[in-house]
Amino acid sequence: MPATALVNARLLTMHSPGGARSLIRRPTPLHLGIMERGYVAWESGRITALAAGEPSALPKDCTTIDAGGCVVTPGFVDCHTHACWAGDRSDEWAMKLAGRSYLDILAAGGGIMSTVRAVRATGQEELTALLVRRLSEMANYGTTTVEVKSGYGLNTESEIKMLRAIDAARALTPQRIAATFLGAHAIDPDQADFVARTIAETLPAAARLMPGIAADAYCEQGAWSATDCAAYFERARTLGCPVRVHTNQFHSLGMVERAVEMGAVSLDHLEACTDGEIAAVANSGSVAVGLPATSFCLGTPYLRARELIDAGAALALATNANPGSAPVRGMPLVIALAVRQLRLTPSEALIATMWNAACVLGLQGECGSLAVGKSADVVLWPFRDERTLAYEVSGALPDAVFARGVRVGTRLR
């Protein structure tokens, strides 16, 4: 792969003062690691040079792109998505507009279970193709690393099919894909022993297929109870799987304290947190993952992110891309909502979508910042002030997005 360099750029490198792998708590503009009029070069998918000023020695065959003083950032890391799905839930969206709640639709057999039926009826190759298309659309907005969950299969055969589809997508895009097993996404009413079978059969099957895969669960009324989630996570830990949890989206069910005690990598949603739960997250090593586009789409309360950060919690942000509660592709919308509804500063929102999000996935050694030796996940924006990403709600798309040094996005077609 030939060498490429972006020159004359306002580089946001992202910098963690605690070390190369430390979460950033209470971010400031200094953590953006800004280099004025700098350059970044890469070859064979890896950053080979990064510095302020003019490049002194580039390969003779290097392709040079003049950024014209515009902002260059790491690629977004979307650390919470359900981007592998089949089917359509436009009818349910119309029901929501007519006043039906998300939990009402779920209890009536819609919501997650609607997508489960569609995924079970769809072949692995088609699931992969649908996922790759969505990943390419996400690249249009600057996303180069995407976490993708299973969870729309809810039996061993279909969950494994989803994980195989996610794995197959890795060969079809230079974007980085982090797979997560979400066998505890909902309760299948047609399986009387569903919880026990998921823990005893489906979870071990996922761990055999992808050793070390993160295990996730949805703790909520009408989904998994805190007690069942704890049993699921105990089994996951014996299998060598780190744990994550969707919790407190609508109700506080006691999962926050349990998840913190069990060393959960992240606690996602958290919109219904109490003061005590905010303190518990802030005093833990777990990352709070905010999903403001979901609150926007459902018209429900937003995460108390300002209080979490002020208490010392590490915060990441993600799209929660899914066919029901967050039909969203772009991280810039998440940033715009974060500064308006979560009361974050632009710097806090940027760090939450890049560096801290990479830490959630354990990929901070590869992505989330710009540094020599790291993956060439680089985005060139058509503006000179990074605050524009937060200021504009539907602003300009990137001029160029590179994942592992390869230009990506549907705009290339």
C-alpha positions in Angstrom: 0.0 0.0 0.0 1.6 3.3 -1.1 2.5 6.0 1.4 0.0 8.9 2.0 0.4 12.1 4.0 -2.0 14.8 5.1 -0.1 18.1 5.4 -0.9 21.6 6.5 -3.6 20.2 9.0 -5.0 21.2 12.4 -4.3 17.8 14.0 -6.3 16.5 17.0 -4.2 13.7 18.2 -6.0 12.9 21.5 -3.8 12.7 24.5 -4.3 10.7 27.8 -2.1 12.2 30.6 -2.4 9.0 32.6 -0.6 6.9 30.0 -1.1 5.4 26.6 -4.0 3.2 27.7 -5.7 5.3 30.5 -9.3 6.5 30.4 -9.7 10.3 30.3 -11.9 11.5 33.2 -12.9 15.2 33.4 -11.6 16.0 29.9 -10.2 19.4 29.0 -9.3 21.0 25.6 -5.6 20.0 26.4 -6.6 16.4 26.0 -7.3 17.0 22.4 -3.6 17.1 21.8 -3.8 19.8 19.1 -1.0 20.3 16.7 -1.3 23.5 14.6 -0.2 23.2 11.0 1.0 19.6 11.3 1.1 16.5 9.2 0.3 12.8 9.5 1.7 10.2 7.2 1.0 6.5 6.9 2.0 3.5 4.9 0.6 -0.1 4.8 -2.2 1.0 7.1 0.1 2.3 9.9 1.0 5.9 10.9 4.7 6.4 10.2 5.1 10.1 11.0 3.2 12.7 13.0 4.5 16.2 13.9 3.9 19.9 13.8 5.3 21.9 10.9 6.3 20.8 7.4 7.2 17.2 6.7 11.0 16.8 6.3 11.3 13.4 4.7 8.5 11.6 2.9 8.8 8.7 0.5 9.3 9.8 -3.1 6.1 8.1 -4.2 4.0 9.5 -1.3 0.6 10.8 -2.2 0.3 14.2 -0.4 -3.0 15.8 0.4 -3.0 19.5 1.5 -5.6 19.9 4.3 -5.6 23.7 3.8 -5.5 24.3 7.6 -8.6 22.1 8.2 -9.2 19.8 11.1 -7.9 16.2 11.0 -9.0 13.8 13.7 -8.9 10.1 14.5 -11.8 8.1 13.1 -14.8 7.9 15.4 -15.1 4.7 17.5 -18.7 3.8 17.7 -18.6 1.5 20.8 -22.3 0.5 21.1 -24.3 -0.6 18.0 -26.7 -3.2 16.9 -25.8 -2.7 13.2 -26.3 -6.3 12.2 -30.0 -6.8 11.6 -32.7 -7.7 9.0 -36.2 -6.6 8.5 -38.0 -3.2 8.9 -39.8 -1.6 11.9 -41.4 1.4 10.2 -44.8 0.3 11.4 -43.6 0.3 15.0 -42.2 3.8 14.5 -45.7 4.9 13.4 -47.1 3.3 16.6 -44.6 5.3 18.7 -45.7 8.5 16.9 -49.3 7.5 17.9 -48.3 7.3 21.6 -47.3 3.7 22.2 -44.2 3.4 24.4 -41.1 1.3 23.6 -41.8 -1.1 26.5 -45.5 -1.4 25.5 -44.4 -2.5 22.0 -41.9 -4.9 23.4 -44.5 -6.5 25.7 -46.8 -7.0 22.8 -44.2 -9.0 20.9 -42.8 -6.2 18.8 -39.6 -4.3 19.2 -36.6 -6.6 19.7 -38.7 -9.7 19.0 -39.9 -8.3 15.7 -36.3 -8.0 14.5 -35.5 -11.5 16.0 -38.1 -13.1 13.8 -36.6 -11.3 10.7 -33.0 -12.3 11.6 -33.9 -15.9 12.1 -35.5 -16.0 8.6 -32.4 -14.3 7.0 -29.3 -16.2 5.7 -25.8 -15.4 7.0 -24.6 -14.0 3.7 -27.4 -11.5 3.5 -26.9 -10.4 7.1 -23.2 -9.8 6.3 -24.1 -7.8 3.2 -26.6 -5.6 5.1 -24.0 -5.0 7.8 -21.3 -4.0 5.4 -23.6 -1.6 3.7 -24.4 0.1 7.0 -20.8 0.2 8.0 -20.0 2.0 4.7 -22.8 4.5 5.5 -21.3 5.1 8.9 -17.9 5.7 7.3 -19.5 8.7 5.5 -19.8 10.4 8.9 -16.2 9.6 10.0 -16.6 6.3 11.8 -13.7 3.8 11.3 -14.2 1.4 14.2 -17.6 -0.1 15.0 -18.7 -2.4 17.8 -21.4 -4.8 16.5 -23.6 -6.9 18.8 -25.5 -10.1 18.2 -28.8 -10.3 20.2 -31.4 -10.6 17.4 -31.1 -14.4 17.3 -32.0 -15.4 20.9 -31.2 -19.1 20.3 -27.9 -20.8 19.8 -28.2 -21.4 16.1 -29.2 -17.8 15.2 -26.8 -16.1 17.6 -23.9 -18.0 16.2 -25.2 -17.2 12.7 -25.1 -13.5 13.6 -21.6 -13.7 15.0 -20.4 -15.5 11.9 -22.0 -12.8 9.8 -20.3 -10.1 11.8 -16.9 -11.9 11.5 -17.4 -12.3 7.8 -17.8 -8.6 7.4 -14.3 -8.0 8.6 -12.9 -9.3 5.3 -15.1 -6.9 3.3 -14.2 -3.5 4.8 -11.0 -1.9 6.2 -13.1 -0.6 9.1 -12.3 -2.3 12.4 -15.2 -4.4 13.8 -15.4 -5.4 17.4 -18.0 -8.2 18.0 -20.1 -8.5 21.2 -22.3 -11.3 22.2 -25.7 -10.1 23.4 -27.6 -13.3 23.9 -29.4 -11.7 26.9 -31.1 -9.0 24.8 -34.7 -9.9 25.5 -36.8 -12.8 26.8 -38.0 -15.2 24.1 -41.6 -16.0 25.3 -41.6 -19.2 23.2 -38.8 -20.7 25.1 -39.8 -21.6 28.7 -36.2 -22.2 29.8 -34.8 -19.4 27.8 -32.6 -17.8 30.5 -31.1 -21.1 31.6 -30.5 -22.2 28.1 -28.8 -19.0 27.1 -26.4 -19.2 30.1 -25.7 -23.0 29.8 -25.7 -23.4 26.0 -25.6 -20.2 23.9 -23.1 -18.2 25.9 -20.5 -21.1 25.9 -21.0 -21.6 22.2 -20.3 -17.9 21.5 -17.2 -18.1 23.7 -15.9 -21.1 21.8 -16.5 -19.4 18.4 -14.9 -16.1 19.5 -12.7 -16.6 22.6 -12.6 -13.5 24.8 -15.7 -11.9 23.2 -17.5 -9.4 25.4 -20.8 -10.6 26.9 -23.6 -8.0 27.1 -27.1 -8.1 28.6 -30.2 -5.8 28.6 -31.4 -5.4 32.2 -34.8 -3.8 32.1 -38.5 -4.5 32.9 -39.7 -7.0 30.3 -36.2 -8.0 29.5 -33.6 -9.6 31.8 -33.8 -9.2 35.6 -30.7 -8.1 37.6 -30.5 -11.5 39.2 -30.6 -13.3 35.8 -28.0 -10.8 34.4 -25.7 -11.5 37.4 -25.9 -15.3 36.8 -25.2 -14.7 33.1 -22.2 -12.5 33.9 -20.8 -15.0 36.4 -20.8 -17.7 33.7 -19.3 -15.2 31.2 -16.4 -14.5 33.5 -15.6 -18.2 34.0 -15.4 -18.4 30.1 -12.9 -15.5 30.0 -15.4 -13.0 28.6 -15.4 -9.4 29.8 -18.9 -8.1 30.6 -20.9 -5.1 29.6 -24.5 -4.2 30.4 -27.4 -2.2 29.1 -29.0 -0.8 32.3 -31.2 1.9 33.7 -32.6 2.9 30.4 -36.1 3.3 31.8 -35.9 1.9 35.4 -33.4 1.5 38.2 -33.4 -2.2 39.0 -30.2 -2.5 41.1 -28.0 -3.6 38.2 -25.6 -0.7 38.5 -24.1 -1.7 41.8 -24.0 -5.4 40.7 -22.2 -4.6 37.5 -19.7 -2.4 39.2 -18.9 -5.1 41.7 -18.5 -7.6 38.9 -16.0 -5.3 37.1 -18.1 -4.5 34.1 -16.2 -2.8 31.3 -19.1 -0.5 30.6 -22.6 0.4 31.8 -24.6 1.6 28.8 -27.7 3.9 28.8 -28.0 4.9 32.5 -30.7 7.4 31.7 -32.6 6.4 34.9 -29.7 6.7 37.3 -30.1 7.8 40.9 -27.5 10.1 42.6 -26.1 7.0 44.4 -25.7 5.1 41.2 -23.9 8.0 39.6 -21.5 8.0 42.5 -21.0 4.2 42.1 -20.1 4.5 38.4 -17.8 7.5 39.1 -15.9 5.5 41.8 -15.5 2.5 39.6 -13.3 1.4 36.7 -16.4 1.0 34.5 -17.1 3.4 31.6 -20.5 5.1 31.3 -21.6 4.8 27.7 -24.1 7.5 26.8 -26.6 7.0 23.9 -28.3 10.4 23.4 -29.7 9.6 20.0 -31.9 7.0 21.6 -33.4 9.5 24.0 -33.9 11.8 21.0 -35.6 9.2 18.9 -37.8 7.9 21.8 -38.6 11.2 23.4 -37.3 9.9 26.8 -35.1 11.5 29.4 -31.4 12.0 28.6 -28.4 10.7 30.5 -27.2 12.9 33.4 -23.8 13.1 31.7 -22.7 16.4 33.2 -23.1 15.0 36.7 -21.3 11.8 35.8 -18.3 13.7 34.5 -18.2 16.1 37.3 -18.3 13.2 39.7 -15.2 11.7 38.0 -16.8 9.1 35.8 -15.2 8.2 32.4 -17.7 8.8 29.7 -18.0 7.4 26.1 -20.6 8.1 23.5 -22.1 5.9 20.8 -24.9 5.8 18.3 -26.7 2.7 19.5 -27.5 2.2 15.8 -30.5 -0.2 15.6 -33.7 -0.6 13.7 -36.0 0.4 16.5 -34.9 3.0 19.1 -32.0 4.6 17.2 -32.1 4.4 13.4 -28.9 6.5 13.4 -25.6 6.2 11.5 -23.7 9.4 12.2 -21.6 10.2 15.3 -21.7 14.0 14.6 -25.4 13.9 15.5 -24.4 12.2 18.8 -21.9 15.0 19.5 -24.5 17.7 18.7 -27.0 16.1 21.1 -24.3 15.6 23.7 -23.5 19.4 23.9 -27.2 20.4 23.8 -28.9 17.8 25.9 -26.1 16.2 28.0 -24.4 19.6 28.7 -21.0 18.4 27.6 -18.3 20.7 26.2 -17.2 20.1 22.6 -13.9 18.7 23.9 -15.7 16.3 26.3 -17.9 15.1 23.5 -15.0 14.5 21.0 -12.9 12.6 23.6 -16.0 10.5 24.4 -16.4 9.5 20.8 -12.8 8.7 20.1 -10.4 7.9 22.9 -12.7 6.8 25.7 -14.8 4.8 23.2 -11.7 3.0 22.1 -11.0 2.2 25.7 -14.4 0.6 26.1 -13.5 -1.9 23.3 -9.9 -2.4 24.6 -8.6 -1.0 21.3 -6.9 2.1 22.5 -3.6 0.6 21.4 -4.9 0.6 17.8 -7.4 3.5 17.4 -9.0 6.5 19.2 -5.9 8.7 18.8 -3.3 9.6 16.2 0.2 8.3 17.0 3.1 6.8 15.2 2.6 3.0 15.0 -1.1 3.1 15.4 -3.7 2.3 12.8 -4.1 4.9 10.1 -7.7 5.8 11.0 -7.8 9.4 9.9 -10.6 11.9 9.0 -10.2 15.1 7.1 -13.0 17.6 7.9 -13.9 20.7 5.7 -13.6 23.2 8.6 -10.8 24.8 10.7 -12.4 24.7 14.1 -13.2 21.3 15.7 -16.1 22.8 17.6 -18.0 22.9 14.4 -18.7 19.2 14.9 -20.7 20.2 18.0 -22.0 23.5 16.7 -23.6 22.2 13.6 -26.5 19.8 13.9 -26.5 18.6 10.3 -23.2 19.9 9.1 -20.7 19.1 6.4 -19.6 15.5 5.8 -15.8 14.7 6.0 -13.8 15.4 2.9 -12.0 12.1 3.3 -12.2 9.1 5.7 -9.4 6.6 5.9 -9.7 3.3 7.8 -6.3 1.4 8.1 -5.1 3.8 5.5 -7.8 3.0 2.9 -10.4 5.5 1.9 -13.9 4.4 2.8 -17.6 5.4 2.5 -20.5 5.0 0.1 -19.6 8.4 -1.4 -16.9 6.7 -3.3 -19.4 4.9 -5.5 
